[in-house]
Amino acid sequence: MEDYKDCADNAAVINNYRGIFDAKVACAVAVDDNVKYGSPDWSWLVRFGHSYGGDDFVKTGIIRIVDDEVKIQNMYGAMERSRVECEYDLNSKKVLAISINGSNITLDGP
């Protein structure tokens, strides 16, 4: 699907909107650029394979996608399985914010 606004709900945006791949890549880059130690070890399966239900993605153009399989290095050098959430604006095609294990990082908005 070319336009996310044609989707019925959040699941349709994630599963059918062609621009979702670009959103996932931008979110992964934002995480890579904002971790404190080392580089994340992303799952080889699917990055950001979870999202929230409802239809707010279609209404607002803001998606929230989740990856709970990424391993991020802590200050002691150990890789810890982490939960990463990314807020992305489908209109401006920009990452607005990321959250790593509940610690929010606000990025430059649209």
N, C-alpha and C positions, 0 to 999 in steps of 0.2 A: 504494500500500500504506500502510495506516494505522500499522502497528507495524514498526519496523525489525527486531525480533526474528523476524519471519516471513520475513525475507529469507534466501536460501541462502548468500550470500557478500557481500564488499565491493562488487562490481560491482552486485549487486542492490540494495544499500542506496543507492548513488549514483544508479542509474537508475530505481528503482521506489518508493523511500520518499518519501512526500509532504513530510516535514519537511526534506528536503535543501535545498530552496530557502531556508528560514529560516536554516539553517546557513551557506549561502554568503553570504547577506546579512550575517549577524552577523560572519563572518570578514572581509568587505570593510570593514565599519565599524571593526572592530578595527585593521585595517591603516591605514585613513584616520586613525584617532585616534593612531596610534603612529609614523608616519613623522616623521623629523626636519625635513625641508625640504619645503615646498609640499604639494600634493595629488597622490596617485597618478593616473595616466592609465590607466584600466582598458580592456581590450579591449572592443570593442562586441559581440563574438561571445558567448563564454561565460566567465563568471568562475569560477575554480576548476574547470576542466574536466578535471583529472587527479586520480587518487587511487592508492592502493596496492592491490595484489592481495591475495588471501587471504580469510580469514573472521573476522579479529579485530574488525572493526567490529561484527559481529553479536554476538560473544562479550562484548565489553567495553563497547559503547555509545560508544566513543571513535573518531571518524573523523579521518583526516588527509587533507586535500585540498590540491591544489597548483595554482598559477597561475604559469606561466612567461612570460606575455605582458604583464604589467603593467609600466608604465614609472614609475619612482620617481625623483624629483629628488635629485641628489647635492649635496654642499656647495658645488659650483661653479655650480649652477643648471642643469646639463645633465640631461636626462631619460635614464635608463638602463634598458634592459630588465632586469627583475629576476625572480628566482624567489622566490615567496612560498608558504610552507606554513602551514597552519592546523590546529590540533588543537582539536576541538570535541566537547563531551560531549552526546550525544543525549538523555540522561536529564535533566540539569539545564538543557539548552538554553543552555549558556554556552561561550564561547571560552576555552580553557584556556591556549593559547600560540600565538604566531605566530613565524615565522622569515622574515627578509628577507635573501636572499643569504647564508644560513648563520648570520646573527646572530640568536640566539634572544631572544625577549621573552616572559617568563612573565607571564600575566595573573592576576587573581584567579580562583581555582578555584571549584568549586561550593559 
